[in-house]
Amino acid sequence: MGMLLLGACAPFVYDPDAFRVSVVLSFLSGFGVTLGYHRLLTHRGFKVPKLIEYFFAYCGAHALQRDPIVWVRTHKLHHKHADTQMDPNSPTQGVWLSYLGWFLYNDYVATKVVKLIFIIVKVIQIYE
């Protein structure tokens, strides 16, 4: 709901420079996932110097699809168990799970959120 409200306010705060930056970052994160995470790190489809490999991984991290190690592991499991119950992002389990649920519903995110809540509570207690 919040994103919908922000989107409704967008015409009133339009900035062409911000739009250009968002387009460039969108392309970089897309290339980071498709070239970096998928073709380079998962399938080892081509070889590049380590610096460029790190750059692609960095760009892929901007797509908010978790870190490269988890993405590669999940994608390899996807190929190993394609369209079965063990597939982490199977289309047979619904669109939501196949596109977003595989990295939103997991123990990693849950533990990170719990740790973040504990940190926030400690900071609030310190400054009260």
N, C-alpha and C positions, 0 to 999 in steps of 0.2 A: 504494500500500500504506500509505503514511504517513497519508493522509487517512482510510482505513478504520480505522486504529488510533486516530486522534484522534476519529473519530465514535463508536467503541466506548467511549471515555472520557467522552463528552459527558454521559451521565446522572449521572455522579458530580460534575460541576462545573457543573451547571445554575444559571444566574443569570437571573431574570426580566427584570431591567433590560437585561442584555446581549442577551437574546432580542428585546426591544422595539427596541433600537437596530439589531440586524441586520435586523429586518423593515422598519423605516423606511429604512435604507440600501439594502435590496434594492429597494424600490419606487422610491426616488429614482434608482438606477442604471438600473432598467428604463425609467422615464420619460425618463431622459437619452438612452438609446439609441433608444427608439421615437419619442419626440417630438423630441428634440434632434438626434441624428445622422441619423435616417431622414427624418422628415417635414420638419423645419425646415432642416437643412443640406443634405441630399441633394436633396430634391424641391422645396424652397422652397414648401411647402404653405400656409404662413401667415407673417404678419409680426409680429414682436414687437420691443420696444426692445432695443438691443444688450446691456444689462445682463442681461436675461432670457435672451437667446441665449447669452451667456457662461455663465450659470448652468446651462442645459440641457447645454451642452457639458461643463462641469465634472462634472455628475452622470453624464453618459455615460462620462466617463473612469473613473469608479469601477466600471464594469462590466468593466474590464480587456479591452476590445476595441480597444486601441490608441488613438492620438490621433484627433481628429475629421478631420483632413485625409486620413489614410490610410484611415479608415473610409469616408468619402464617395467617395474615388477608387475603392476596391474595390467599393463598392456600385454606382457608376455603370458600372464595367466589367461587373459582374454583369448589369445591365439591358441593356447593349449586346450582350453575347455570351451571353445566357441559354441554359443547357443545351447549351453547346458545349464543346469542349476549351479554349477561351480564357476560359471563365467561371471566375473565381477561387474561387468556392464553389458549384460545380455539384453538384446531387444525383446526377447520373449518375456521378460519380467516387467515390461512397460517402458514408455518413453521417458518418464521422469527418472527412473533408476538408471537407464542406459546412458543418459546424457549428464545428469547432475548427481544422482543419488550415490553413485559409486565413490565419489570423493567427499560427499557431505555426511553420509551415514556411516560412520566408522568410529572405532575406538580412539584413533589418533586425534580426530577433531574433538571428540568428547573430552579426552584428557587435557588437551590444550585449553579448551574453554574453562574447565574446572580449575586448572592452574591459574589462568588469567583472572578468574573470579576471586580466588584466594589472594592473589597479589593485590587486586584492587581493594579488597576488604582490609588487608594489612596496611596499605597506604592510607586509606580513610581513617583507620584507627590511630595511625601515627600522627596525623594532622588534626585530630579532634581535640 
